[in-house]
């Protein structure tokens, strides 16, 4: 955001999303040096942790630091997402009111997955994920299939989605980073760089046909996930697994096939 006071004392304020903060100056270089930016970026992990720390303190509940950090890490800088994650933690653990006796809670990764999956039901992006997983309508030959480390098979569009959801989580991926992730989620052969770039361009277009507000953006060099809720749904919902074609096991193979 910024303001510019001209000869008549007019103040102009502009707003942009964090990954497009310099668009105003780039589109109008004459404003360079005349715009004051106000940082409205995503919350830090420490700031998100304070939501859980203060909220659970009011409930007389003490969460292990590692648990609070795990919750904050999956909120991807969004306080709006951190709140339902914390709420579903309470639902999952049966915490409905302030506890009479102080409780110290430490949970394992399995319970955390249940909490995140429960929260993903309130951030439904299934229609969006269906469209991105299917890719644009294919004419002629079918797309090349690849085998993935999660035991499934699919084309370049599933490959890119698996790369986006892989650890460590991020809302922005340079091209080299997404290409490395693509190779890591494949067990053998992986899509070539030109195929990955083309699929990212198509996915950005498809996303805009599902909803008007952008969810992902691709500018030939960087992939940005504009909506943290989508990344959370991609990572924590079982929906991507339901769309999978599983690699055949030896028991699935026809008799006589090596």
Buried (B, 14 or more C-beta within 10 A) or exposed (E): BBEBEEEEEEEEEBEBBBBBBEEBBEEEEEBEEBBEEEEEEBBEBEEBBBBBBEBBEEBBBBBEEEBBBBBBBBBBBBEEBBBBBBBBBBEBBEBEEEEEEEBEBEBEEEBBEBBBBBBBEBBEBBEBBEBBBBBEEEEEEEBEBBBBEBEBBBBBBBBBBBBBBBEEBBBBBEBEBBBEBBEEBBEEEBBEEEBBBEBBEBBBEBBEEBEEEBBBBBEEEBBBBBBBBBBBBBBBBEBBEEBBEEBEEEEEEEEEEE
